[in-house]
Amino acid sequence: MKEVAFGISLAAAMMACGFVPARALSVPAMLQVGAQSLAAASCATRDTLWIHHYAAVLYVAPRAAPVAALEDPGQPKALQVRILNRMFLPREMPRRWRATVESELDAPSIGAVRAAWRSLGAGDRITLAYAPGPGVSLEVNDRLVAAAPGHALVDALLRTWADDEPVRERARRIIGSHPCAR
């Protein structure tokens, strides 16, 4: 089974191979990030057979092109992941995600992210949001876990998620296949 991502990545959790459309998934159509209201642009669940692991929703500004918004530091964006089943979530964050997070966050933030990962359970909601100016925030159930200025963490996570494929190509393919049901 492909590594299960925590939602640390704006795209990784939502776009990992094996996602299926979340047609029956009820998600908020809008998400507030700072002063900006973002619209649900791509929705999916991670499933193995009949076991639902997590549901993820990518939010971008209304009328924004989702793929372009992911890489643009001038555009707000957010990924919200709801843990549906902890069964296949490893106790520790997978190495490649941990290395990426560690390269972009300070030591206290890394410790907080690792502790939050270990405490995740079914029903928990992880929100990774980016707003121009303040930068990146990671919340678990509306509690701030870590923050980072700028867009560098988003860029690093996108590169890790894309593996050896160009980010834009992978994002276009995956986001296009998982529109949110309206």
Contacts in CASP RR format, 6 or more apart in sequence:
PFRMAT RR
TARGET T0000
AUTHOR 0000-0000-0000
METHOD contacts of the structure
MODEL  1
MKEVAFGISLAAAMMACGFVPARALSVPAMLQVGAQSLAAASCATRDTLW
IHHYAAVLYVAPRAAPVAALEDPGQPKALQVRILNRMFLPREMPRRWRAT
VESELDAPSIGAVRAAWRSLGAGDRITLAYAPGPGVSLEVNDRLVAAAPG
HALVDALLRTWADDEPVRERARRIIGSHPCAR
1 48 0 8 1.000
1 88 0 8 1.000
2 16 0 8 1.000
2 17 0 8 1.000
2 18 0 8 1.000
3 16 0 8 1.000
3 90 0 8 1.000
3 94 0 8 1.000
3 96 0 8 1.000
3 97 0 8 1.000
4 16 0 8 1.000
4 46 0 8 1.000
4 53 0 8 1.000
4 54 0 8 1.000
4 88 0 8 1.000
4 89 0 8 1.000
4 90 0 8 1.000
4 94 0 8 1.000
5 12 0 8 1.000
5 13 0 8 1.000
5 16 0 8 1.000
5 94 0 8 1.000
5 97 0 8 1.000
5 161 0 8 1.000
6 13 0 8 1.000
6 81 0 8 1.000
6 89 0 8 1.000
6 93 0 8 1.000
6 97 0 8 1.000
6 117 0 8 1.000
6 120 0 8 1.000
6 126 0 8 1.000
7 13 0 8 1.000
7 56 0 8 1.000
7 79 0 8 1.000
7 81 0 8 1.000
7 126 0 8 1.000
7 128 0 8 1.000
8 93 0 8 1.000
8 97 0 8 1.000
8 100 0 8 1.000
8 101 0 8 1.000
8 113 0 8 1.000
8 128 0 8 1.000
8 138 0 8 1.000
8 157 0 8 1.000
9 79 0 8 1.000
9 97 0 8 1.000
9 100 0 8 1.000
9 128 0 8 1.000
9 157 0 8 1.000
9 158 0 8 1.000
9 160 0 8 1.000
9 161 0 8 1.000
10 58 0 8 1.000
10 70 0 8 1.000
10 77 0 8 1.000
10 78 0 8 1.000
10 79 0 8 1.000
10 128 0 8 1.000
10 130 0 8 1.000
10 154 0 8 1.000
10 157 0 8 1.000
10 158 0 8 1.000
11 58 0 8 1.000
11 70 0 8 1.000
11 79 0 8 1.000
11 157 0 8 1.000
11 158 0 8 1.000
11 161 0 8 1.000
11 167 0 8 1.000
11 171 0 8 1.000
11 174 0 8 1.000
12 97 0 8 1.000
12 157 0 8 1.000
12 158 0 8 1.000
12 160 0 8 1.000
12 161 0 8 1.000
13 46 0 8 1.000
13 54 0 8 1.000
13 56 0 8 1.000
13 79 0 8 1.000
13 81 0 8 1.000
13 126 0 8 1.000
14 42 0 8 1.000
14 44 0 8 1.000
14 56 0 8 1.000
14 57 0 8 1.000
14 58 0 8 1.000
14 79 0 8 1.000
14 81 0 8 1.000
14 174 0 8 1.000
14 178 0 8 1.000
15 44 0 8 1.000
15 161 0 8 1.000
15 170 0 8 1.000
15 171 0 8 1.000
15 174 0 8 1.000
15 175 0 8 1.000
16 46 0 8 1.000
16 161 0 8 1.000
18 46 0 8 1.000
18 47 0 8 1.000
19 44 0 8 1.000
19 45 0 8 1.000
19 46 0 8 1.000
19 47 0 8 1.000
19 56 0 8 1.000
19 174 0 8 1.000
19 178 0 8 1.000
20 44 0 8 1.000
20 45 0 8 1.000
20 47 0 8 1.000
21 43 0 8 1.000
21 44 0 8 1.000
21 177 0 8 1.000
21 178 0 8 1.000
21 179 0 8 1.000
21 181 0 8 1.000
22 43 0 8 1.000
22 44 0 8 1.000
22 45 0 8 1.000
22 55 0 8 1.000
22 57 0 8 1.000
22 178 0 8 1.000
22 180 0 8 1.000
22 181 0 8 1.000
23 181 0 8 1.000
24 181 0 8 1.000
25 43 0 8 1.000
25 45 0 8 1.000
25 55 0 8 1.000
25 181 0 8 1.000
27 40 0 8 1.000
27 43 0 8 1.000
27 55 0 8 1.000
27 57 0 8 1.000
27 80 0 8 1.000
27 180 0 8 1.000
28 40 0 8 1.000
28 57 0 8 1.000
29 39 0 8 1.000
29 40 0 8 1.000
29 180 0 8 1.000
30 37 0 8 1.000
30 38 0 8 1.000
30 39 0 8 1.000
30 40 0 8 1.000
30 59 0 8 1.000
31 37 0 8 1.000
31 38 0 8 1.000
31 40 0 8 1.000
31 57 0 8 1.000
31 59 0 8 1.000
31 78 0 8 1.000
31 80 0 8 1.000
31 127 0 8 1.000
31 129 0 8 1.000
32 38 0 8 1.000
33 59 0 8 1.000
33 76 0 8 1.000
33 77 0 8 1.000
33 78 0 8 1.000
33 129 0 8 1.000
33 130 0 8 1.000
33 131 0 8 1.000
34 76 0 8 1.000
34 131 0 8 1.000
34 134 0 8 1.000
36 61 0 8 1.000
36 76 0 8 1.000
36 131 0 8 1.000
37 62 0 8 1.000
38 59 0 8 1.000
38 60 0 8 1.000
38 61 0 8 1.000
38 62 0 8 1.000
38 76 0 8 1.000
38 77 0 8 1.000
38 78 0 8 1.000
39 59 0 8 1.000
39 60 0 8 1.000
39 61 0 8 1.000
39 62 0 8 1.000
40 57 0 8 1.000
40 58 0 8 1.000
40 59 0 8 1.000
40 180 0 8 1.000
41 58 0 8 1.000
41 59 0 8 1.000
41 60 0 8 1.000
41 64 0 8 1.000
41 66 0 8 1.000
41 69 0 8 1.000
41 175 0 8 1.000
41 179 0 8 1.000
41 180 0 8 1.000
42 57 0 8 1.000
42 58 0 8 1.000
42 66 0 8 1.000
42 174 0 8 1.000
42 175 0 8 1.000
42 176 0 8 1.000
42 178 0 8 1.000
42 179 0 8 1.000
42 180 0 8 1.000
43 55 0 8 1.000
43 56 0 8 1.000
43 57 0 8 1.000
43 58 0 8 1.000
43 178 0 8 1.000
43 179 0 8 1.000
43 180 0 8 1.000
43 181 0 8 1.000
44 55 0 8 1.000
44 56 0 8 1.000
44 178 0 8 1.000
45 52 0 8 1.000
45 53 0 8 1.000
45 54 0 8 1.000
45 55 0 8 1.000
45 56 0 8 1.000
45 84 0 8 1.000
46 52 0 8 1.000
46 53 0 8 1.000
46 54 0 8 1.000
46 55 0 8 1.000
46 56 0 8 1.000
47 53 0 8 1.000
48 88 0 8 1.000
51 85 0 8 1.000
51 87 0 8 1.000
51 88 0 8 1.000
52 84 0 8 1.000
52 85 0 8 1.000
53 83 0 8 1.000
53 84 0 8 1.000
53 85 0 8 1.000
53 87 0 8 1.000
53 88 0 8 1.000
53 89 0 8 1.000
54 81 0 8 1.000
54 82 0 8 1.000
54 83 0 8 1.000
54 84 0 8 1.000
54 85 0 8 1.000
55 81 0 8 1.000
55 82 0 8 1.000
55 84 0 8 1.000
56 79 0 8 1.000
56 80 0 8 1.000
56 81 0 8 1.000
56 82 0 8 1.000
57 79 0 8 1.000
57 80 0 8 1.000
57 180 0 8 1.000
58 66 0 8 1.000
58 70 0 8 1.000
58 77 0 8 1.000
58 78 0 8 1.000
58 79 0 8 1.000
58 175 0 8 1.000
59 77 0 8 1.000
59 78 0 8 1.000
59 79 0 8 1.000
59 80 0 8 1.000
60 66 0 8 1.000
60 69 0 8 1.000
60 70 0 8 1.000
60 75 0 8 1.000
60 76 0 8 1.000
60 77 0 8 1.000
61 69 0 8 1.000
61 75 0 8 1.000
61 76 0 8 1.000
64 75 0 8 1.000
66 171 0 8 1.000
66 175 0 8 1.000
67 168 0 8 1.000
67 171 0 8 1.000
67 172 0 8 1.000
67 175 0 8 1.000
68 75 0 8 1.000
69 75 0 8 1.000
69 76 0 8 1.000
69 77 0 8 1.000
70 77 0 8 1.000
70 154 0 8 1.000
70 158 0 8 1.000
70 167 0 8 1.000
70 171 0 8 1.000
71 155 0 8 1.000
71 158 0 8 1.000
71 167 0 8 1.000
71 168 0 8 1.000
73 132 0 8 1.000
73 150 0 8 1.000
73 151 0 8 1.000
73 154 0 8 1.000
74 132 0 8 1.000
74 151 0 8 1.000
75 132 0 8 1.000
76 129 0 8 1.000
76 130 0 8 1.000
76 131 0 8 1.000
76 132 0 8 1.000
77 129 0 8 1.000
77 130 0 8 1.000
77 154 0 8 1.000
78 127 0 8 1.000
78 128 0 8 1.000
78 129 0 8 1.000
78 130 0 8 1.000
79 127 0 8 1.000
79 128 0 8 1.000
79 129 0 8 1.000
80 125 0 8 1.000
80 126 0 8 1.000
80 127 0 8 1.000
80 128 0 8 1.000
81 125 0 8 1.000
81 126 0 8 1.000
81 127 0 8 1.000
82 123 0 8 1.000
82 124 0 8 1.000
82 125 0 8 1.000
82 126 0 8 1.000
83 89 0 8 1.000
83 120 0 8 1.000
83 121 0 8 1.000
83 122 0 8 1.000
83 123 0 8 1.000
83 124 0 8 1.000
83 125 0 8 1.000
83 126 0 8 1.000
84 122 0 8 1.000
84 123 0 8 1.000
85 122 0 8 1.000
86 120 0 8 1.000
86 121 0 8 1.000
86 122 0 8 1.000
89 120 0 8 1.000
89 121 0 8 1.000
91 118 0 8 1.000
92 98 0 8 1.000
92 114 0 8 1.000
92 117 0 8 1.000
92 118 0 8 1.000
93 101 0 8 1.000
93 113 0 8 1.000
93 114 0 8 1.000
93 117 0 8 1.000
96 160 0 8 1.000
97 157 0 8 1.000
97 160 0 8 1.000
98 114 0 8 1.000
100 156 0 8 1.000
100 157 0 8 1.000
100 159 0 8 1.000
100 160 0 8 1.000
101 110 0 8 1.000
101 113 0 8 1.000
101 153 0 8 1.000
101 157 0 8 1.000
102 110 0 8 1.000
103 156 0 8 1.000
104 148 0 8 1.000
104 152 0 8 1.000
104 153 0 8 1.000
104 156 0 8 1.000
105 113 0 8 1.000
105 146 0 8 1.000
105 148 0 8 1.000
105 153 0 8 1.000
109 145 0 8 1.000
109 146 0 8 1.000
109 147 0 8 1.000
109 148 0 8 1.000
110 146 0 8 1.000
112 145 0 8 1.000
112 146 0 8 1.000
113 138 0 8 1.000
113 145 0 8 1.000
113 146 0 8 1.000
116 138 0 8 1.000
116 140 0 8 1.000
116 145 0 8 1.000
119 140 0 8 1.000
120 126 0 8 1.000
120 140 0 8 1.000
124 140 0 8 1.000
124 141 0 8 1.000
125 140 0 8 1.000
125 141 0 8 1.000
125 142 0 8 1.000
126 138 0 8 1.000
126 139 0 8 1.000
126 140 0 8 1.000
127 137 0 8 1.000
127 138 0 8 1.000
127 139 0 8 1.000
127 140 0 8 1.000
127 142 0 8 1.000
128 136 0 8 1.000
128 137 0 8 1.000
128 138 0 8 1.000
129 136 0 8 1.000
129 137 0 8 1.000
129 139 0 8 1.000
130 136 0 8 1.000
130 137 0 8 1.000
130 150 0 8 1.000
130 151 0 8 1.000
130 154 0 8 1.000
131 137 0 8 1.000
133 149 0 8 1.000
133 150 0 8 1.000
134 147 0 8 1.000
134 149 0 8 1.000
135 147 0 8 1.000
135 148 0 8 1.000
135 149 0 8 1.000
135 150 0 8 1.000
135 151 0 8 1.000
136 147 0 8 1.000
136 148 0 8 1.000
136 149 0 8 1.000
136 150 0 8 1.000
136 151 0 8 1.000
136 153 0 8 1.000
136 154 0 8 1.000
137 144 0 8 1.000
137 146 0 8 1.000
137 147 0 8 1.000
138 144 0 8 1.000
138 145 0 8 1.000
138 146 0 8 1.000
138 147 0 8 1.000
139 145 0 8 1.000
158 167 0 8 1.000
158 171 0 8 1.000
159 167 0 8 1.000
161 167 0 8 1.000
161 170 0 8 1.000
162 170 0 8 1.000
162 171 0 8 1.000
END
